[in-house]
Amino acid sequence: MFIQDQRKRNQQQPLYFDEYLGVYKHAVSKKRQSMKPLYSSPAVSTISLLSIHHDRPWPIPENVAQVHYLFKKARSIRDPSRQLSLCKTLMAIKTDNKELHQTIQLETQKLLKELSTGVLRVTEAQKLLASCFGVGGLGLPCDRERAFLLYLQGSKQNDPESNYRVGVCYELGIGTRRDYTRAVAFYRRAATLSHVAAMYKLSIILLKGYYQQVINVREGIAQLQRAVSLATEKIPHPLHALALLIISNEFSDHLICDTGYALELLHQAAKLNYLPSQAKLGELYETGKLVQQVDEAKSIYWYSRAAEGGSAEAALALSCWYLTGSSNILEQSDRQAYLWARKAASTANIDRWTLAKAYYLVGIYIEKGIGTVEEEDPQLWFQRSAILGHKGAMEKLKQEEHSSH
């Protein structure tokens, strides 16, 4: 009778999911709910054992107590990959809570240092900690010497990325003295371990004879071709570089001049959002070089993609397209022509010659009143262009000087 009454009461009570046991259970009576468990803590009550299971992402802590709880659990698991996963998860958190932010930084520092030293020496942790020391991240002081030593430790474990970064440190003199011979040696080691950026760098060094290296065209092209086969969205440079080598026909004794293949490589890089390849395709379809015929639509498309992505060269080309317009494809617009020229002139990390051309073109538009709204002095733009060596701008300044006398 008692059992039947108990079942009846259970059927009337709602079900809830017990995260600790992973099963559905009947809710307890109000009288029992009022009883607090002996070891419960409001601060960590939202983080369950199930939520930190090895095959699930780490939960996001909402307070300091939960941070300490997560790190305690991570250490008890004794799984370096899971511990490293917790560090990465918490490093990605952005919070306005100063105390929570500082606690996350401090605890993450401690765990990363534990993983990077002693018996474990987890290479991934060493790289992460080195990155933090390199830029002063995670509340750590900027210590490039220590970053270099951590990368060096990782390189001894045959880690491709660590070998590559040691090479960069030697090449640029970051955290150690500059040593081109050692830089090339570490690039070569990383390339042997199939590191794409290392293959690409090594190929350029060997093809051009940089850093007092003997030019080795055969090995340089071989390294570049290996890099092409492994190119990614993060490192599309090899595709573009090999395409330009084929187009230039500079190494015709070692590389077949297959322009169709070069165009294919440019398309591959462009689809990986590599701006120089997009701009190059815009140029090829505009001039008709390497393609069957001029294709204004494709030229404008690729120039637009590159310009919107931040390519100054493409922005200048698109400015010219707007200045002339293209029948049934692009409506002529003086205003857009001027604005794209201004965008090119304000692009960050622009090369000297492109910047000079951008300044000159803006000056011409202002002088002719093309697309401008407010009055500006074109001479200021010509001066900027002339300082960078633009001959047309220099002539404009001379003409202005003669007319003023």
N, C-alpha and C positions, 0 to 999 in steps of 0.2 A: 504494500500500500504506500509505504514511504517512497519507494523508487518511482511509482507511478505519479505521485504528487510532484516529485522532483522533476521528472521529465516534462510534466505539464507546465511547471513554472519556467523551465528552460525554453520551451516552445514559445512562451509568451514574451521572453526577453530577446532583445535584438542581438544580432551577431556582430562581432568585431574581429579584426584581423590582428593576431598577436605577432608583431614583428620579430620578437625574440625567438619564438618557436616556429614561426612560419606557417601557422594553421589558423583556421577560424574557430573562435570560441564564443560561448554565450557571455554577454555582459553580466558582471556580478551585480548583486543587489546594491541599493543605495547605501545600506548599512555597511556592507563590506567595502564599497568604494571609499567611504570616509576613512578607512584605515590606510595609513601611509606605509609603503614598504620600508623595511629597515635600511636599505642601502640606496634609495632613490635620491637623485639630485635634480632639482628643477633646471639647473644649468645644462645638464647633459641629457635630459629626458627625451629630446627630439632626435638624438642620435642613437640608433639601435645597433645591436650586434649584427643584424641582417644587413644594415646599410653599409657596413664596412667589410662585408664578405669579400674574399679575394678576387672574385670575378666581377665586382661591381665598382663603379667610380666612387671615390671618396666623397662623403657628404660635405657640404659647406658649413663651417662653424659660424655661429651667430654671436658667440661671446668668448671670453678668455678661457672660462672653464672647459668649454667644448674643445678649444684648441689643445689644451693640456691633455684632455681625454683622448683625442685622436692620436697625438704623438705617443702617449703611453701605450695605446693599442697597437700602433705601428711597430713599436719596439718589441712588444710581446709576440708579434707575428714572426719576427726574425726573417723576413723575406726582403732582401735589399731592393728588388724591383718594385715591391709594393711601397716600401718606405720612400723610395725615390719618386714614385707616383704621387704620394702625399705631398712631398716637397713641391713638385711641379704644380699640383692643384692649388695649393695655398699661395704660391708665388703669383698666380694669375688673378687672385682676388683683389678687388679694389674696394676699399671701405673708407668712410669718413671717420670711423671710430678710431681715434688715435691709439688708445690702449690696446685694442684688438689688433691693429696694424703692427704695432711694435712687438706684441707677443708673437704674432705669426712670423715676423722677421727673425726674432731671436731664436725661436724654437726651430725654424727651418735652417738657420745657420748652424745650430748645434748638430742637427741630424746630418746635414750635408758634410760637416767636418768629420763626424763619426764614420760616415760611409767612405770618405775620401782617404782616410788614414788607417793605421793599424793593420789588422789581418785582412779586412775586407777589400780596401782599395778599389772601390767600384769606379770603373773608368767614366761612366756616364755622370756620376756624382762629381768626379774631379773636373770634368769639363764644365758642368753647370756652376760649380764653385769658382772655377777659373774665370768664367764669363762675368760673374758677379764682382770678383776682385778687379777685373779688367776695366769695368766701367763704374765701379763704386755702387753696384746694385745690392739689394737686400740689406741695406743699412750698413754694409761693409765699407771700410775705407778703400779708396782706389789704390791698389797695390799691384802694378803690372809685373813686377819682379816675381811676386808670389804666383800670379796668374800663369806666367811663363813656366815656372817650376811645376805647376800642376799639369799643364799641357805636356810637359816633358815626361812626367811620370806616366801619363796616359799613353804617350807614344811608345813607351817600352812594353806596353801590353798589345802592341800591333793594332792600335785603334786608328783607323784611317783619318778621322777628323782631327784627332790630337796631333798626328804627324803633320797634317796640313797646317794646323795653326802654329805649330812650332816653326814650320817653314816661313810663315807670314811674319812671326816675331823676329826671326833672323833677318828676313828681307828688309823689314821696316825699322829694325832696331827697337822693338817694343819689349821692355822688360829684360833686355839683354843687349849686348853690343851687336851692331850690324855685321853680319857675316854672310856674304852672298854664296860662298861655297857650301856652307852648311844649309842655307836656305834651299838651294837646288837639291842637295842630298835628301832633305826631308820631303821636298815635293816629289822626288823620285820614289821614295819609300811609300808615300801616300798614294801615288799613282799606281804602284805595284799592288796596292790594296784596293784598287778600283775606285779611288776618290775622284769624282768627275772634275771638280775645280782644279785639283792638283794636276790631272792629265792636261787640262786646258792651259794652265800656267806654264807647265813644263814644255808643252809644244811650242808656245810662243817664244819662250826663252831659247829653245834649240833652233827654231827657224830664224830668229833674228840675231842670235849670238849675244844676247844680253848677259850682263853680270860676268863678263870675261869668259863666257862659255864658247867652246868651239862650235861653229854652226854645223848642225847635223840635220839636214833636210829630211832624210829618210825616217829617222826616229821621230822627228818633230811631227811629220805628217801622220805617222803611225799612232802617236799619242793622241793627236787631234781626232783621228778617225775612231779611236776607242772611246774618246769623250763624246763624240757625236752619237754613238750607239747607246749611250747612257744618259743623254741630256734630259733635263727635267724642266719644269716651269721655273724652278728656283735657279737653275743653271742652264739657260738656253744658249749661252755665248758660243759654245763650240759649233753649233749649227750655222750661225751667222758667219763665224770666222772661216769655216771651210768653204762656205758659199762664195765669200769674197776672194779667197785664194784661187778658186776655180775660175771665177770671172776675170780676175787679173791675169791669169795664165803665167804667173810669176815663176811657178815651179813646174813648168810643163814637162820637164824630164822625169819628174817623180809623180805627177798628178795628171790624170786624163782630163782634158778640157771638155767636160760634159755640162753644158749650160742648162740643159733640162734638169739635171740632178741638182745643180746650184739653185735653180728656181724652186725646186721641191724643198730643198733645205731651208730656204728663206720662208716659204709658206709654213713649214713645220715650226720654225722659231716664231713667226708672226702669230700663229695660233696659240703659242705659249705666252703671248702678250709681251714679246720682246720688242721694244719700241724701235731700235735701229733697223730691225728686219721689216717692220711695218712701213717705216719711212722709205726704206730701200725699194720695197715693192711699189709704193706710190710713185717713186721716181721711174722705175722700169716701165710701169704701165702708162706713165705720162709720155715717156720718150719713145717707147716701143722697142727698147733694147732688151734682148733675150726672149721677148715674147713675140707672138706672131704678128700682132699689130697694136697700135695705140688703143688703149681702153680707158676712156675718161672716167667712166663710172667706177671701175676698179681702182684707178689712181686716186680719185676723190675719197673713196671708201677707206683705203689704207692710210692715206694722209690724215683723214679725220680720226681714225682709230688711234694713230700715233700721237696726233696733236692733243686729243682729249686725254691721253695718258701722260702727257707732259713732255713730248718731244719738241724742242724748239725748232729743229730743222723742218719737221712736218708742219708746225704752226706757220712758219714762213711760206712754205709751199701752198698751204691751204689759203693763206692770205692772198696769194697771187691768183689762185683759182677763183676766189670771191671777187677779185678785182675785174676779172674778165668774164666770169660766169661760164656755164656750160649748158648748151641747149638741151632742154628736157631733163637735165640732171641736177644742175645747181643754178639757182637764181642769182644774178649779179647783185652784189651788195657792197657799196663803198664802206658802209659802217662796219660790216663783218670783216672786211679786208683790213681796216684799221685796227679793230679789236684783236684780231689774231696776230697782227704784227706786234702790238703792245704786249700780248701774252708771251710771245717769243722773247721779247726783250726783258721780261720779268721772270723768266724761267730760271730755277735754281740749277746749279751744277752744269752750266752751259759752257761749251768750249769757246775760246777767245774769238775765233773767226766767225762762228755763228752769231755770237753776241754783237760783233761789229756790224754784221749784215743786218741784224734786227734793229739796232740803233739807227743805222742809215735809212732803212726802209720807213721807220716811224717818222724820221725827219722829213723824208720826201712826202709822205702823206700829209704831214702838217703844213709843209711849204705849199703844196698844191690844194690844200683844203679838202682832201679826200677822206670822208668818213669822220671828220672831227666835229665836235660839238662846242668845246671851249677853245679859246685862242691860246696857243702855245708858241714858244719860240723854237723854230726848227734848228737854229744854230746850236742850241744846247745838245740836241741829239747828234748833230754832225760832229760836235767837239768830242762827245763820248766815243763815237765811232772812229774818229781820226786818231784818238789816243791809242786805240787798239790796232791801228795800222791800216784802216780802210782808205784806199787811194781816192775813191769817189768822194768820200767825206772830206778828205784833205782838199780836193779841188773846190768843193762847195765853200769851204772856209776861205780859200784864196780869193774866190770870186766875190765873196762878201767883203773881204778886206779891201779889194780894189775898188769896189763900188762905193765904199764909205769914204774914200779919199777924193 
